[in-house]
Amino acid sequence: METTELRAIPADIHNHSTLSPDGHDLPIRMAERAFGLGIKHYALTDHIETEKFDDWDYAGAVESSYSVYLEIKERFEGRMEVYYGVELGQPLFDLPLAERLLAEHDYDFVLGSTHRTRTYPFLNKIPDSDEDRYRCLDEYFEEELRLAEWGKFCSLSHLTFPLRFISGDFGGHEVDMSRYDAIIDKILETVIRQDIALEVNSSGIRKGLHVPMPSAEYVRRYFGKGGRMVTVGSDAHRVEDVGADIPEVLDMLRDIGFAEICVFRKKQPIFISI
């Protein structure tokens, strides 16, 4: 990777390490990779899947995450800004647990995510029928709207996540997304009203969709409604994916009209010129 491209990655604040059940590399190795790429603002956001909290040692990972954050922060003090982050999946599936975890941990940055629906616990295994695909998307966007209305997080993650498995290289199915224009508009209007950022997640580019999540169409719609708080993340689960495709996301954001992205310290946005 050339130096000019390295300089085009000001932030990557969506990453997973071995403190997530699906992470492949140690936290310090992920951070070292970010620093080596010239990333100036970095956060690990290891998973907490609320309805699966007892199925894996999430409790142990959560307790370890703060000391890991402090270690990384000290290691790169003055050279890379490091934030204490988490990705909170399906918080409304176990709201008391979600709110307890947020009260007990002073996170800088919280991603709010939906990785499954009430009917479809594995979005990569949706039965292969139009009825199931649309039922899954119906449930997913309804859950996203409820999540945005709850609002106790900083950035809404990968708005179009199910399309990774339904469309693109993985699923190969076309869906009529115009069916969801009205509810997506409500979601975007809600995050703006709630002062929640919209994440543009670069992993869709390398994971078969060939576009970020959400794509330019929805980010442009967000911008047109007055939304200006955008976070960017690679959603890396291994060292080699840290920072991946973020320069392409930044080009897209500039084309739409964004001059800044944001990161969060103590859940307050900090804007960075792009």
C-alpha positions as CSV (number, residue, x, y, z in Angstrom):
1,M,0.0,0.0,0.0
2,E,1.4,3.4,-1.0
3,T,2.0,6.2,1.5
4,T,-0.7,8.4,-0.1
5,E,-3.3,5.7,0.6
6,L,-2.1,5.2,4.2
7,R,-2.7,8.9,4.8
8,A,-6.2,8.5,3.7
9,I,-7.3,6.5,6.7
10,P,-7.9,9.0,9.5
11,A,-10.0,6.6,11.6
12,D,-11.2,3.0,11.9
13,I,-13.5,2.6,14.9
14,H,-15.1,-0.8,14.2
15,N,-12.8,-3.7,14.9
16,H,-12.9,-7.1,16.6
17,S,-10.2,-9.1,18.3
18,T,-10.1,-12.4,20.2
19,L,-12.3,-10.7,22.8
20,S,-15.1,-11.5,20.3
21,P,-16.1,-15.1,19.6
22,D,-15.5,-14.6,15.9
23,G,-12.2,-12.6,16.3
24,H,-9.0,-14.1,15.0
25,D,-6.2,-11.9,16.4
26,L,-5.1,-10.5,19.7
27,P,-6.1,-6.9,20.6
28,I,-2.6,-5.6,20.6
29,R,-1.9,-7.0,17.2
30,M,-5.0,-5.3,15.8
31,A,-3.9,-2.0,17.3
32,E,-0.3,-2.4,16.0
33,R,-1.7,-3.0,12.5
34,A,-3.8,0.2,12.8
35,F,-0.8,2.2,13.9
36,G,1.3,0.7,11.1
37,L,-1.2,1.9,8.5
38,G,-1.1,5.4,9.8
39,I,-4.6,5.4,11.3
40,K,-4.9,8.3,13.8
41,H,-8.1,7.3,15.6
42,Y,-8.8,3.7,16.5
43,A,-11.2,1.6,18.5
44,L,-11.7,-2.0,19.3
45,T,-15.5,-2.7,19.4
46,D,-15.7,-6.3,20.5
47,H,-19.1,-7.9,20.4
48,I,-21.7,-8.3,23.1
49,E,-24.6,-10.3,21.7
50,T,-27.1,-9.8,24.5
51,E,-29.3,-12.8,23.9
52,K,-26.2,-15.0,23.7
53,F,-24.4,-13.6,26.6
54,D,-24.3,-16.9,28.5
55,D,-23.4,-19.0,25.4
56,W,-19.8,-17.7,25.3
57,D,-17.6,-16.0,27.9
58,Y,-18.8,-12.5,27.1
59,A,-18.7,-11.6,30.8
60,G,-15.0,-12.4,30.9
61,A,-14.3,-10.6,27.7
62,V,-16.2,-7.5,28.8
63,E,-14.2,-7.4,32.1
64,S,-10.9,-7.8,30.2
65,S,-11.8,-5.1,27.6
66,Y,-11.1,-2.1,29.8
67,S,-7.6,-3.2,30.9
68,V,-6.9,-4.1,27.2
69,Y,-8.0,-0.6,26.2
70,L,-5.7,1.0,28.8
71,E,-2.8,-1.1,27.6
72,I,-3.3,-0.1,24.0
73,K,-3.9,3.5,24.9
74,E,-0.6,3.7,26.9
75,R,1.3,1.9,24.2
76,F,0.3,4.5,21.5
77,E,0.0,7.6,23.7
78,G,0.6,10.7,21.7
79,R,0.8,8.8,18.4
80,M,-2.6,7.3,17.9
81,E,-5.9,8.2,19.6
82,V,-7.5,5.1,21.1
83,Y,-11.1,4.8,22.3
84,Y,-12.9,2.4,24.6
85,G,-15.5,0.8,22.4
86,V,-18.1,-2.0,22.1
87,E,-20.5,-3.3,19.6
88,L,-23.8,-4.0,21.3
89,G,-25.8,-6.5,19.3
90,Q,-29.6,-6.9,19.7
91,P,-29.8,-4.8,22.9
92,L,-33.6,-4.9,22.8
93,F,-33.5,-8.7,23.0
94,D,-32.3,-8.3,26.6
95,L,-32.8,-4.7,27.5
96,P,-32.1,-5.1,31.3
97,L,-28.7,-6.7,30.5
98,A,-27.9,-4.1,27.8
99,E,-28.7,-1.2,30.1
100,R,-26.8,-2.7,33.0
101,L,-23.7,-3.2,30.8
102,L,-23.8,0.4,29.6
103,A,-24.2,1.7,33.2
104,E,-21.3,-0.4,34.5
105,H,-18.8,0.5,31.7
106,D,-17.8,4.0,30.8
107,Y,-17.4,3.4,27.0
108,D,-16.3,6.1,24.8
109,F,-18.0,4.6,21.8
110,V,-21.0,2.2,21.5
111,L,-22.1,0.8,18.2
112,G,-25.7,-0.3,18.1
113,S,-26.3,-3.4,15.8
114,T,-28.8,-5.9,14.6
115,H,-27.2,-9.2,13.6
116,R,-30.3,-11.4,13.7
117,T,-34.1,-11.2,13.8
118,R,-36.7,-12.9,16.0
119,T,-37.4,-15.4,13.3
120,Y,-33.9,-15.7,11.7
121,P,-31.1,-16.2,14.2
122,F,-28.6,-16.8,11.5
123,L,-28.8,-14.3,8.6
124,N,-26.3,-16.3,6.6
125,K,-28.8,-19.3,6.6
126,I,-32.0,-17.7,5.5
127,P,-34.1,-20.2,3.6
128,D,-33.9,-19.7,-0.1
129,S,-37.4,-18.3,-0.9
130,D,-38.7,-14.8,-1.7
131,E,-41.1,-15.1,1.2
132,D,-38.3,-15.7,3.7
133,R,-36.0,-13.1,2.2
134,Y,-38.7,-10.4,2.5
135,R,-39.9,-11.6,5.9
136,C,-36.3,-11.4,7.2
137,L,-35.8,-7.8,5.8
138,D,-39.2,-6.8,7.2
139,E,-38.2,-8.0,10.7
140,Y,-34.7,-6.5,10.3
141,F,-35.7,-3.0,9.5
142,E,-38.4,-3.0,12.1
143,E,-35.8,-4.0,14.7
144,E,-33.4,-1.3,13.4
145,L,-36.2,1.3,13.8
146,R,-36.9,0.2,17.4
147,L,-33.1,0.2,18.1
148,A,-32.8,3.8,16.8
149,E,-35.8,4.8,18.9
150,W,-34.2,3.3,22.0
151,G,-31.1,5.3,21.1
152,K,-28.6,4.6,23.9
153,F,-25.6,4.2,21.7
154,C,-23.4,6.4,19.5
155,S,-23.6,5.1,15.9
156,L,-26.0,2.8,14.1
157,S,-23.9,0.0,12.5
158,H,-24.1,-1.4,9.0
159,L,-27.7,-0.4,8.2
160,T,-28.1,-2.8,5.3
161,F,-26.4,-5.8,6.9
162,P,-28.7,-8.6,5.7
163,L,-28.0,-7.8,2.1
164,R,-24.5,-9.3,2.6
165,F,-26.2,-12.7,2.7
166,I,-29.2,-12.1,0.5
167,S,-27.6,-10.2,-2.4
168,G,-24.1,-9.9,-3.8
169,D,-21.7,-12.8,-4.3
170,F,-23.0,-14.8,-1.2
171,G,-26.7,-14.9,-1.9
172,G,-27.0,-13.7,-5.5
173,H,-30.6,-12.7,-5.1
174,E,-32.2,-9.4,-6.2
175,V,-34.6,-7.8,-3.8
176,D,-36.9,-4.8,-4.3
177,M,-35.4,-2.4,-1.8
178,S,-38.0,0.2,-2.7
179,R,-40.3,-1.7,-0.4
180,Y,-38.2,-0.4,2.5
181,D,-37.9,3.2,1.5
182,A,-40.4,4.4,4.0
183,I,-39.0,2.6,7.0
184,I,-35.4,3.4,6.1
185,D,-36.4,7.1,5.9
186,K,-37.9,6.7,9.4
187,I,-34.7,5.1,10.7
188,L,-32.5,7.9,9.2
189,E,-34.8,10.6,10.6
190,T,-34.8,8.9,14.0
191,V,-31.0,8.7,14.2
192,I,-30.7,12.4,13.2
193,R,-33.3,13.4,15.9
194,Q,-31.6,11.2,18.5
195,D,-28.1,12.7,17.7
196,I,-26.9,9.2,16.7
197,A,-24.3,8.8,14.0
198,L,-24.7,6.6,10.9
199,E,-21.9,4.1,10.4
200,V,-20.6,3.5,6.9
201,N,-19.1,0.0,7.2
202,S,-16.5,-0.8,4.6
203,S,-16.7,-4.6,5.0
204,G,-19.5,-4.9,2.4
205,I,-17.0,-4.0,-0.2
206,R,-14.7,-6.9,0.5
207,K,-17.5,-9.4,1.6
208,G,-19.4,-9.8,-1.6
209,L,-21.6,-6.7,-1.8
210,H,-18.9,-4.6,-3.5
211,V,-20.4,-1.5,-1.8
212,P,-20.3,-0.3,1.8
213,M,-23.1,-0.9,4.3
214,P,-25.1,1.3,3.7
215,S,-24.4,2.1,0.1
216,A,-24.1,5.6,-1.3
217,E,-27.9,5.7,-2.1
218,Y,-28.8,5.6,1.6
219,V,-25.9,7.7,2.8
220,R,-26.9,10.4,0.3
221,R,-30.5,10.1,1.6
222,Y,-29.2,10.6,5.1
223,F,-27.2,13.7,4.0
224,G,-30.2,15.1,2.2
225,K,-32.2,14.9,5.4
226,G,-29.5,16.9,7.2
227,G,-27.5,14.1,8.7
228,R,-23.9,15.0,9.2
229,M,-22.6,12.6,11.8
230,V,-20.9,9.6,10.1
231,T,-18.5,7.1,11.5
232,V,-16.3,4.8,9.4
233,G,-15.2,1.3,10.3
234,S,-13.6,-1.7,8.6
235,D,-15.4,-4.3,10.8
236,A,-12.1,-6.2,10.8
237,H,-12.1,-9.5,12.5
238,R,-8.4,-10.2,11.6
239,V,-5.3,-8.2,11.4
240,E,-5.1,-8.0,7.6
241,D,-8.6,-6.3,7.4
242,V,-7.9,-3.4,9.6
243,G,-8.5,-0.2,7.6
244,A,-9.6,-2.2,4.6
245,D,-11.5,-0.2,1.9
246,I,-11.9,2.8,4.1
247,P,-10.2,5.1,1.5
248,E,-13.0,4.1,-0.9
249,V,-15.6,4.9,1.7
250,L,-14.0,8.3,2.3
251,D,-14.1,9.1,-1.4
252,M,-17.8,8.2,-1.5
253,L,-18.5,10.5,1.5
254,R,-16.7,13.4,-0.1
255,D,-18.6,12.9,-3.4
256,I,-21.9,13.0,-1.4
257,G,-20.8,16.3,0.3
258,F,-19.3,15.3,3.6
259,A,-16.3,17.3,4.8
260,E,-16.0,15.4,8.2
261,I,-16.4,12.1,9.9
262,C,-16.6,11.7,13.6
263,V,-15.3,9.6,16.5
264,F,-16.5,9.6,20.0
265,R,-14.9,10.3,23.4
266,K,-17.1,9.8,26.5
267,K,-20.0,9.3,23.9
268,Q,-19.5,12.9,22.6
269,P,-18.7,13.4,18.9
270,I,-15.4,14.7,17.8
271,F,-15.3,15.8,14.1
272,I,-12.3,15.0,11.9
273,S,-11.8,16.6,8.5
274,I,-11.6,14.3,5.5
